[in-house]
Amino acid sequence: MTTTATAAPAAAPPARKFKLTWQVLLLGLLALLFLLSVARVLTGANDITSGGAIGAALMAAVPIGLAGLGGLWSERAGVVNIGLEGIMILGTWFGAWGAIVTGNPWVGVLAGAVGGLVGAALHAVATVTFGVDHVVSGVALNILGLGVTKYLSTLVFAEMSGGGDTQSPRIPAMTTVSLPWIGGPLQELEAKHWFFLSDLAGVLRGLTQNVSLFTLLGVLLVPLTFWLLWRTAFGLRLRSVGERPVAAESLGVNVYFYKYVAVLASGVFAGLGGAFLAIVAAGTYREGQTGGRGFIGLATVIFGNWRPGGLAAGAGLFGYTDALQLRQGGTSVHALLLVVGLLLVAVAIWQLVKQQRSRAALLTGIAAIAVLVVFAVTDTIPEQFTSFTPHLTTLLVLSLASQRLRMPAADGLPYRRGQAK
């Protein structure tokens, strides 16, 4: 008697995980620029890809990105830093003060970083050493930053010519740089309003002409952060503290040291963001000029899934929408509705075909139809709504990205040396 062995069905090959490479990123950026070009041609809103708008977007994105880097460093070590707004406020005041007293804006940059470092040191002592709740300490730091700068302005700036209780005198201008020989040709090509080519010229002109050295520093800190945290032993230890501090301690990692380093670094980054607002963006210190950018920086950390690249994309998105609503208001924002509608259509198709999520695709499709209908029946967006555009954009993006997010496992959790778990 013979038996026939039935062969086991072959295991299905594992699904290939999507990997973001520089080629994919470049194609995505070109596709987005193509959509913006379509919207510009159909609506006549030439400012959405102009060199001025892109330059303003870059300037608006840098302080948000610096605040986000501060949140990234802190939370990767397990410390939630809600006090980024207060630290940025300290950075604006000390940055302006250092530049005005010495007449050198780079001294102001250093002073802003030191001011942020002092604020972060208070947060580190409270949370890491004494175990104070991270949110409570952060809220207290926000209140402290506002009160301290108000007192210092009354004490220092009110006595200076051109200053007052709520603002400083003018700050010495920061040096700007441009790539030589290409500014004129790019401007001429942009002025022709050709499809895609003029839009590409406008983007390149905004990114390469009249860019402050402080802006370049802020941009370079993003890849530097990635290299330090993901390509060095120091970064591995710091991230392990935010994921499994007890396991890290068992391997000889000084958990308290790395938490302190991360929180202090977050203060330096946020302080630099505040100094940028005062020295580059405004040229003066004004009370309340941070405008909640510290909180928006935290939102970019979540949007970027606690990674530098995603954080930079979130900061760029917010900076772009902020720049548009300040330059042309309702006209440019109305043109963006077409871009948002087309992007939602693409997302719905992706969810239906690639991810097999029919319900999510249906909801996204309904949202796309609603946006396109609003675009079709209106000619402009009321001013009351355009001022809220950057915040609304951040909320929408966070809601769409919420399913893929994973925060560090020990983020916000108290830690004591020798604890069992």
Secondary structure, DSSP 4 states (H G I P E B T S, - for coil): ---PPPPPPPPPPPPPPP---HHHHHHHHHHHHHHHHHHHHHH--GGGG-HHHHHHHHHHHHHHHHHHHHHHHHHHTT---TTHHHHHHHHHHHHHHHHHHHS-HHHHHHHHHHHHHHHHHHHHIIIIIS---HHHHHHHHHHHHHHHHHHHHHHTGGGSTT--SSB-PPPPPPPEE--TTTHHHHHHHHHTT-TTHHHHHHHHHHHHSSEEHHHHHHHHHHHHHHHHHHSSHHHHHHHHHHH-HHHHHHTT--HHHHHHHHHHHHHHHHHHHHHHIIIIIISS-BTTTTTTHHHHHHHHHHHTTT-HHHHHHHHHHHHHHHHHHHHTTHHHHHHHHHHHHHHHHHHHHHHHHTS--HHHHHHHHHHHHHHHHHHHH-SS--HHHHTTHHHHHHHHHHHHHGGG----TTTT----TT---
